[in-house]
Amino acid sequence: MNPWPMPVSRDRLGVLIAAYEYELGSCFRCTRKGIQVTRFGEIVSEEGETPLYACRECVQELLSIHERNVERLDTRPRIAQLPRTPRKAKNL
């Protein structure tokens, strides 16, 4: 099994998904482990910040939800890649 991604579609959403930087890890949304994930957001609390990593499938679903919600609005929010700091290697 090839752990690296297959080519993605060249439509707007496919290009956006391919623009993220991926590494092996665990997805916060579907909880699969040892798959390609990208930092997709964070939870911020008084105790600190917890980064959220999501797999390609979950990123696609979250971006689709975002797109559907944006269609209801007249303005288009800016989507940007989050700054990344590599995680230390640890057991998955």
Rosetta constraint file for C-alpha pairs under 8 A:
AtomPair CA 3 CA 35 HARMONIC 6.85 0.50
AtomPair CA 3 CA 36 HARMONIC 7.20 0.50
AtomPair CA 4 CA 36 HARMONIC 7.26 0.50
AtomPair CA 5 CA 36 HARMONIC 7.97 0.50
AtomPair CA 8 CA 14 HARMONIC 5.59 0.50
AtomPair CA 8 CA 15 HARMONIC 7.38 0.50
AtomPair CA 8 CA 18 HARMONIC 6.90 0.50
AtomPair CA 9 CA 13 HARMONIC 7.98 0.50
AtomPair CA 9 CA 14 HARMONIC 4.84 0.50
AtomPair CA 9 CA 15 HARMONIC 7.00 0.50
AtomPair CA 10 CA 14 HARMONIC 5.38 0.50
AtomPair CA 10 CA 15 HARMONIC 5.50 0.50
AtomPair CA 11 CA 15 HARMONIC 6.16 0.50
AtomPair CA 12 CA 16 HARMONIC 6.23 0.50
AtomPair CA 13 CA 17 HARMONIC 6.18 0.50
AtomPair CA 13 CA 60 HARMONIC 7.60 0.50
AtomPair CA 13 CA 63 HARMONIC 7.70 0.50
AtomPair CA 14 CA 18 HARMONIC 6.19 0.50
AtomPair CA 15 CA 19 HARMONIC 6.24 0.50
AtomPair CA 16 CA 20 HARMONIC 7.27 0.50
AtomPair CA 17 CA 56 HARMONIC 7.10 0.50
AtomPair CA 17 CA 59 HARMONIC 7.08 0.50
AtomPair CA 17 CA 60 HARMONIC 6.72 0.50
AtomPair CA 19 CA 81 HARMONIC 8.00 0.50
AtomPair CA 20 CA 38 HARMONIC 6.49 0.50
AtomPair CA 20 CA 81 HARMONIC 6.67 0.50
AtomPair CA 21 CA 38 HARMONIC 5.94 0.50
AtomPair CA 22 CA 36 HARMONIC 5.66 0.50
AtomPair CA 22 CA 37 HARMONIC 5.20 0.50
AtomPair CA 22 CA 38 HARMONIC 4.72 0.50
AtomPair CA 23 CA 35 HARMONIC 7.82 0.50
AtomPair CA 23 CA 36 HARMONIC 5.12 0.50
AtomPair CA 23 CA 37 HARMONIC 5.49 0.50
AtomPair CA 23 CA 38 HARMONIC 6.46 0.50
AtomPair CA 24 CA 34 HARMONIC 5.62 0.50
AtomPair CA 24 CA 35 HARMONIC 5.10 0.50
AtomPair CA 24 CA 36 HARMONIC 4.44 0.50
AtomPair CA 24 CA 37 HARMONIC 5.94 0.50
AtomPair CA 25 CA 33 HARMONIC 5.92 0.50
AtomPair CA 25 CA 34 HARMONIC 5.01 0.50
AtomPair CA 25 CA 35 HARMONIC 5.56 0.50
AtomPair CA 25 CA 36 HARMONIC 6.13 0.50
AtomPair CA 25 CA 37 HARMONIC 5.83 0.50
AtomPair CA 25 CA 53 HARMONIC 7.77 0.50
AtomPair CA 25 CA 92 HARMONIC 6.72 0.50
AtomPair CA 26 CA 31 HARMONIC 6.18 0.50
AtomPair CA 26 CA 32 HARMONIC 5.65 0.50
AtomPair CA 26 CA 33 HARMONIC 4.20 0.50
AtomPair CA 26 CA 34 HARMONIC 5.97 0.50
AtomPair CA 26 CA 35 HARMONIC 6.39 0.50
AtomPair CA 26 CA 36 HARMONIC 7.78 0.50
AtomPair CA 26 CA 37 HARMONIC 6.65 0.50
AtomPair CA 26 CA 53 HARMONIC 6.83 0.50
AtomPair CA 26 CA 54 HARMONIC 7.27 0.50
AtomPair CA 26 CA 55 HARMONIC 7.68 0.50
AtomPair CA 26 CA 92 HARMONIC 7.44 0.50
AtomPair CA 27 CA 31 HARMONIC 4.89 0.50
AtomPair CA 27 CA 32 HARMONIC 5.60 0.50
AtomPair CA 27 CA 33 HARMONIC 6.62 0.50
AtomPair CA 27 CA 35 HARMONIC 7.76 0.50
AtomPair CA 27 CA 37 HARMONIC 6.29 0.50
AtomPair CA 27 CA 52 HARMONIC 7.80 0.50
AtomPair CA 27 CA 53 HARMONIC 5.42 0.50
AtomPair CA 27 CA 54 HARMONIC 4.37 0.50
AtomPair CA 27 CA 55 HARMONIC 5.45 0.50
AtomPair CA 28 CA 52 HARMONIC 6.08 0.50
AtomPair CA 28 CA 53 HARMONIC 5.82 0.50
AtomPair CA 28 CA 54 HARMONIC 5.80 0.50
AtomPair CA 29 CA 54 HARMONIC 6.48 0.50
AtomPair CA 29 CA 58 HARMONIC 6.77 0.50
AtomPair CA 30 CA 58 HARMONIC 7.27 0.50
AtomPair CA 33 CA 92 HARMONIC 6.53 0.50
AtomPair CA 34 CA 92 HARMONIC 6.22 0.50
AtomPair CA 35 CA 55 HARMONIC 6.97 0.50
AtomPair CA 36 CA 55 HARMONIC 5.75 0.50
AtomPair CA 36 CA 56 HARMONIC 7.22 0.50
AtomPair CA 37 CA 53 HARMONIC 5.65 0.50
AtomPair CA 37 CA 54 HARMONIC 4.96 0.50
AtomPair CA 37 CA 55 HARMONIC 4.24 0.50
AtomPair CA 37 CA 56 HARMONIC 6.64 0.50
AtomPair CA 38 CA 53 HARMONIC 5.14 0.50
AtomPair CA 38 CA 54 HARMONIC 5.53 0.50
AtomPair CA 38 CA 55 HARMONIC 6.50 0.50
AtomPair CA 38 CA 56 HARMONIC 7.84 0.50
AtomPair CA 39 CA 51 HARMONIC 6.73 0.50
AtomPair CA 39 CA 52 HARMONIC 5.74 0.50
AtomPair CA 39 CA 53 HARMONIC 4.31 0.50
AtomPair CA 39 CA 54 HARMONIC 6.50 0.50
AtomPair CA 39 CA 82 HARMONIC 7.10 0.50
AtomPair CA 39 CA 84 HARMONIC 7.41 0.50
AtomPair CA 40 CA 51 HARMONIC 7.77 0.50
AtomPair CA 40 CA 52 HARMONIC 5.72 0.50
AtomPair CA 40 CA 53 HARMONIC 5.45 0.50
AtomPair CA 40 CA 54 HARMONIC 6.10 0.50
AtomPair CA 40 CA 59 HARMONIC 7.50 0.50
AtomPair CA 40 CA 82 HARMONIC 7.18 0.50
AtomPair CA 41 CA 51 HARMONIC 6.04 0.50
AtomPair CA 41 CA 52 HARMONIC 5.12 0.50
AtomPair CA 41 CA 53 HARMONIC 7.18 0.50
AtomPair CA 41 CA 82 HARMONIC 7.44 0.50
AtomPair CA 42 CA 49 HARMONIC 6.46 0.50
AtomPair CA 42 CA 50 HARMONIC 5.39 0.50
AtomPair CA 42 CA 51 HARMONIC 4.22 0.50
AtomPair CA 42 CA 52 HARMONIC 5.01 0.50
AtomPair CA 43 CA 49 HARMONIC 5.69 0.50
AtomPair CA 43 CA 50 HARMONIC 5.12 0.50
AtomPair CA 43 CA 51 HARMONIC 6.45 0.50
AtomPair CA 43 CA 52 HARMONIC 7.25 0.50
AtomPair CA 44 CA 48 HARMONIC 5.91 0.50
AtomPair CA 44 CA 49 HARMONIC 4.46 0.50
AtomPair CA 44 CA 50 HARMONIC 6.44 0.50
AtomPair CA 45 CA 49 HARMONIC 6.29 0.50
AtomPair CA 54 CA 58 HARMONIC 5.94 0.50
AtomPair CA 54 CA 59 HARMONIC 5.97 0.50
AtomPair CA 55 CA 59 HARMONIC 6.04 0.50
AtomPair CA 56 CA 60 HARMONIC 6.05 0.50
AtomPair CA 57 CA 61 HARMONIC 6.30 0.50
AtomPair CA 58 CA 62 HARMONIC 6.01 0.50
AtomPair CA 59 CA 63 HARMONIC 6.01 0.50
AtomPair CA 60 CA 64 HARMONIC 6.06 0.50
AtomPair CA 61 CA 65 HARMONIC 6.23 0.50
AtomPair CA 62 CA 66 HARMONIC 6.22 0.50
AtomPair CA 63 CA 67 HARMONIC 6.09 0.50
AtomPair CA 64 CA 68 HARMONIC 6.21 0.50
AtomPair CA 65 CA 69 HARMONIC 6.30 0.50
AtomPair CA 66 CA 70 HARMONIC 6.12 0.50
AtomPair CA 67 CA 71 HARMONIC 6.27 0.50
AtomPair CA 68 CA 72 HARMONIC 7.02 0.50
AtomPair CA 69 CA 73 HARMONIC 7.12 0.50
AtomPair CA 70 CA 74 HARMONIC 7.63 0.50
AtomPair CA 70 CA 75 HARMONIC 7.39 0.50
AtomPair CA 70 CA 76 HARMONIC 6.41 0.50
AtomPair CA 70 CA 77 HARMONIC 7.82 0.50
